[in-house]
Amino acid sequence: MSSTVYERFDKATASIQAWAILYRGEYVGRVFIKNGERCTAYVQIFGAQMQSGWANGHGYDRHTAAVEVAAKKLKQLQHPDDDPKARAILDEFQRAIAEGAEGEHWDRRLPPPFSAHCVTG
């Protein structure tokens, strides 16, 4: 019996979590985390190139560790229509992730007006 497109989708995305990053209700970025032996995070604040970071091992929050690595690597794109608002959002996002409380999951480190919404099961 062949599987449905929904069954194939569920299997392909079973180890992936995705979040929408909002700033004052505006969609400004995204985070994808792929679980496995090594946890990989893909982080993008729009106006900057997507970056990835990874963490492995056990006994700690690998999601946050991987997001921290990726957030440190984010760089603002430099081009003629460079957006100061995007730069400010990026700087604030990086600061919040870097300065979060020890043991606090990355999405809870984001202060208002940020919010992170998991869009996967």
C-alpha positions as CSV (number, residue, x, y, z in Angstrom):
1,M,0.0,0.0,0.0
2,S,1.5,3.4,-0.9
3,S,1.6,6.2,1.6
4,T,-0.2,9.4,1.2
5,V,1.6,12.7,0.7
6,Y,0.7,13.6,4.4
7,E,2.3,10.4,5.7
8,R,5.5,11.1,3.6
9,F,5.5,14.7,4.8
10,D,5.1,13.7,8.5
11,K,8.0,11.2,8.1
12,A,10.2,13.7,6.4
13,T,9.6,16.4,9.0
14,A,9.3,14.3,12.1
15,S,12.6,15.5,13.5
16,I,12.3,19.2,12.5
17,Q,10.8,22.0,14.6
18,A,10.1,25.4,13.2
19,W,9.5,28.8,14.8
20,A,8.3,32.1,13.4
21,I,10.0,35.1,15.0
22,L,7.8,38.1,15.4
23,Y,8.7,41.7,16.4
24,R,5.8,43.8,17.4
25,G,3.6,41.3,15.6
26,E,5.5,41.5,12.3
27,Y,7.1,38.3,10.9
28,V,10.9,39.1,11.0
29,G,12.7,35.8,11.0
30,R,12.6,32.1,11.4
31,V,14.4,29.3,13.2
32,F,14.4,25.6,12.2
33,I,15.9,22.9,14.4
34,K,16.7,19.4,13.1
35,N,17.0,16.8,15.9
36,G,19.2,13.8,15.6
37,E,22.5,12.6,17.0
38,R,23.7,16.1,16.3
39,C,21.2,19.0,16.7
40,T,21.4,21.6,13.9
41,A,19.7,25.0,14.1
42,Y,19.1,27.3,11.1
43,V,18.5,30.9,12.1
44,Q,17.5,33.8,9.9
45,I,16.4,37.3,10.7
46,F,15.2,38.8,7.5
47,G,17.8,41.2,6.1
48,A,20.6,38.9,7.2
49,Q,21.9,35.7,5.6
50,M,20.6,32.5,7.2
51,Q,23.2,30.8,9.4
52,S,23.5,27.4,11.0
53,G,24.9,26.1,14.3
54,W,25.0,22.7,15.9
55,A,25.4,21.0,19.2
56,N,25.8,17.4,20.2
57,G,26.0,15.3,23.3
58,H,23.5,14.9,26.1
59,G,22.5,16.4,29.4
60,Y,21.9,20.0,28.3
61,D,19.6,22.0,26.0
62,R,21.0,21.3,22.6
63,H,18.4,23.5,20.9
64,T,19.5,26.6,22.7
65,A,23.2,25.8,22.3
66,A,22.8,25.4,18.5
67,V,20.7,28.6,18.2
68,E,23.4,30.5,20.1
69,V,26.1,29.3,17.7
70,A,24.0,30.3,14.7
71,A,22.9,33.7,16.1
72,K,26.6,34.6,16.7
73,K,27.3,34.1,13.0
74,L,24.5,36.2,11.7
75,K,25.8,39.2,9.7
76,Q,23.7,42.1,8.4
77,L,23.7,42.2,4.6
78,Q,25.4,45.3,3.2
79,H,23.7,46.7,0.2
80,P,22.5,50.1,-1.0
81,D,19.0,49.6,0.4
82,D,20.2,48.5,3.8
83,D,17.4,48.7,6.3
84,P,18.2,50.3,9.7
85,K,15.1,48.7,11.2
86,A,16.3,45.2,10.1
87,R,19.7,46.0,11.6
88,A,18.2,47.1,14.9
89,I,16.0,43.9,15.1
90,L,19.0,41.7,14.3
91,D,21.2,43.4,16.9
92,E,18.4,43.1,19.5
93,F,17.8,39.4,18.6
94,Q,21.6,38.6,18.9
95,R,21.9,40.4,22.2
96,A,18.8,38.6,23.7
97,I,20.1,35.1,22.6
98,A,23.6,35.8,23.9
99,E,22.6,37.3,27.2
100,G,19.9,34.9,28.1
101,A,19.7,33.3,31.6
102,E,21.6,30.0,32.0
103,G,19.3,27.1,31.5
104,E,16.6,29.3,29.8
105,H,15.4,27.9,26.4
106,W,16.3,30.2,23.5
107,D,12.7,31.3,22.7
108,R,12.1,32.4,26.3
109,R,15.2,34.7,26.1
110,L,13.5,37.0,23.6
111,P,12.1,40.0,25.4
112,P,9.0,41.9,24.3
113,P,8.4,43.1,21.7
114,F,9.8,39.8,20.3
115,S,7.9,36.5,20.4
116,A,8.6,33.1,19.0
117,H,5.9,30.8,17.9
118,C,6.4,27.1,17.2
119,V,4.7,26.3,13.9
120,T,5.3,22.5,14.0
121,G,3.8,19.9,16.3
